[in-house]
């Protein structure tokens, strides 16, 4: 695994923790939740790209 993938996974873990914190709040900041979800999606796509995976099917 490349150091880039390791860094992306670390960023992903940080964002997941942030998302869990946001969702645990009694008053949810939906705009911030959307922002974090979008960032998570971008990181997932970057990780897939680094690993040579295209689309949602890992067998592609």
C-alpha positions, 0 to 999 in steps of 0.5 A: 500500500502506498503512503498516499493511500495510507494518508488518505485512509487517515484523512478518511478516519478523521472525517468519519470521526467528525461525522459521528460527532456531528450526528451525535449533536442534538442540533444537527448542522446539516450543511456541515454533515453534507460537507463532510459526507461529500469530502468522504466520497471524494476520499473514497474515490481517491483511494480507489483511484490509487488502488486502480479500482474504477466504479463500484465493482471491485472486479472491474 
